[in-house]
Amino acid sequence: MLLVVGGVVTLMCVLLPLACWRDDMAIERRLGQAVAQVDSVAFNRTVVRYATPDGRVIIPSQGVLYPAGLNVGDNVRVEYDQANPELTRVAGRSAVLSLLPVGTFLVAVWVVIGLVVTVLRRFGTQV
């Protein structure tokens, strides 16, 4: 059972950077650039507001991609998909930034699973 959980977590950890890369490719295909103001920073999303060249004000409902280090009130350059301005990232950042946290989390999961399996086997429990 633990190996199944580890396998599912591993699959999710592989898919996450792939999804980030897919979003990056969509942005790069129809690249728009703007200066955005950071409206709010929370654990699950960072909300920014920017204007497109045609005058529309965009506030991506899911927040901006790769928001590390942003603070409320900051002005930051963003890149967005002109066909879908909801898809916005901080300029100069990419899916590469997802590799370290995802990789670290994955290593930690497998270390914990390995320790649990070792302890269970030591006490004679079938794994």
C-alpha positions as CSV (number, residue, x, y, z in Angstrom):
1,M,0.0,0.0,0.0
2,L,2.8,2.4,0.8
3,L,4.4,1.8,-2.5
4,V,1.2,2.6,-4.3
5,V,1.0,5.9,-2.4
6,G,4.6,6.6,-3.3
7,G,3.8,5.8,-6.9
8,V,0.8,8.1,-7.0
9,V,2.8,10.9,-5.4
10,T,5.7,10.4,-7.8
11,L,3.3,10.6,-10.8
12,M,1.8,13.8,-9.5
13,C,5.3,15.2,-8.9
14,V,6.3,14.4,-12.5
15,L,3.1,15.8,-13.9
16,L,3.4,19.2,-12.1
17,P,6.5,20.4,-13.8
18,L,5.1,19.1,-17.1
19,A,2.0,21.2,-16.6
20,C,4.1,24.3,-15.8
21,W,6.1,23.7,-19.0
22,R,2.9,23.4,-21.0
23,D,1.7,26.8,-19.5
24,D,5.0,28.3,-20.3
25,M,4.8,27.1,-23.9
26,A,1.3,28.6,-24.3
27,I,2.6,32.0,-23.0
28,E,5.6,32.0,-25.3
29,R,3.5,31.1,-28.4
30,R,1.4,34.3,-28.0
31,L,3.6,36.4,-25.7
32,G,2.2,39.6,-24.2
33,Q,4.1,41.7,-21.7
34,A,3.0,44.2,-19.2
35,V,3.8,45.8,-15.8
36,A,1.5,44.5,-13.1
37,Q,0.8,45.6,-9.6
38,V,0.7,43.0,-6.8
39,D,-2.7,43.3,-5.1
40,S,-2.5,40.4,-2.6
41,V,-0.2,37.6,-1.6
42,A,-1.5,34.5,0.1
43,F,-0.4,30.9,0.5
44,N,-2.4,29.6,-2.4
45,R,-2.1,32.5,-4.9
46,T,-0.7,35.9,-5.6
47,V,-3.1,38.3,-7.3
48,V,-1.8,40.8,-9.8
49,R,-3.5,43.5,-11.9
50,Y,-2.3,44.7,-15.3
51,A,-3.6,46.4,-18.4
52,T,-3.3,45.0,-21.9
53,P,-2.4,47.2,-24.9
54,D,-6.1,47.4,-25.8
55,G,-6.9,48.9,-22.4
56,R,-8.4,45.8,-20.7
57,V,-7.5,45.4,-17.1
58,I,-6.7,41.8,-16.3
59,I,-6.7,40.2,-12.8
60,P,-6.0,36.5,-13.3
61,S,-8.4,34.6,-11.1
62,Q,-5.9,31.9,-10.3
63,G,-3.1,34.3,-9.6
64,V,0.3,34.7,-11.3
65,L,2.7,31.8,-11.9
66,Y,6.0,31.7,-10.1
67,P,5.2,34.5,-7.6
68,A,8.1,33.8,-5.1
69,G,9.4,37.0,-3.4
70,L,6.5,39.3,-4.4
71,N,4.9,41.6,-1.9
72,V,1.7,43.6,-1.9
73,G,2.2,46.9,-3.8
74,D,5.2,45.7,-5.9
75,N,5.3,46.5,-9.5
76,V,6.5,43.5,-11.5
77,R,6.9,42.7,-15.2
78,V,4.7,39.9,-16.3
79,E,4.3,37.8,-19.4
80,Y,0.9,36.5,-20.5
81,D,-0.8,34.4,-23.2
82,Q,-2.5,37.0,-25.4
83,A,-5.2,34.5,-26.3
84,N,-5.8,33.7,-22.6
85,P,-4.6,36.6,-20.4
86,E,-5.7,34.7,-17.3
87,L,-2.5,32.7,-17.9
88,T,0.2,35.0,-16.5
89,R,3.7,34.5,-15.1
90,V,6.3,36.7,-13.6
91,A,8.7,37.7,-16.5
92,G,11.9,35.8,-16.7
93,R,10.7,32.9,-14.6
94,S,9.8,29.4,-15.9
95,A,8.9,25.9,-15.1
96,V,12.6,25.3,-14.0
97,L,11.6,26.9,-10.7
98,S,9.2,24.1,-10.0
99,L,11.9,21.4,-10.2
100,L,13.7,22.1,-6.8
101,P,10.6,22.1,-4.5
102,V,9.0,19.2,-6.3
103,G,12.2,17.2,-6.3
104,T,12.8,17.9,-2.7
105,F,9.3,16.9,-1.7
106,L,9.6,13.7,-3.7
107,V,12.9,12.7,-2.1
108,A,11.3,13.4,1.4
109,V,8.3,11.3,0.6
110,W,10.5,8.3,-0.5
111,V,12.7,8.7,2.6
112,V,9.7,8.6,4.8
113,I,8.2,5.6,3.0
114,G,11.6,3.8,3.2
115,L,11.9,4.5,6.9
116,V,8.3,3.2,7.5
117,V,8.9,0.1,5.5
118,T,12.1,-0.5,7.4
119,V,10.5,-0.2,10.8
120,L,7.5,-2.3,9.8
121,R,9.8,-5.1,8.5
122,R,11.9,-4.9,11.7
123,F,8.8,-5.6,13.7
124,G,7.8,-8.5,11.3
125,T,4.8,-6.7,9.7
126,Q,4.0,-7.7,6.1
127,V,4.5,-4.8,3.8
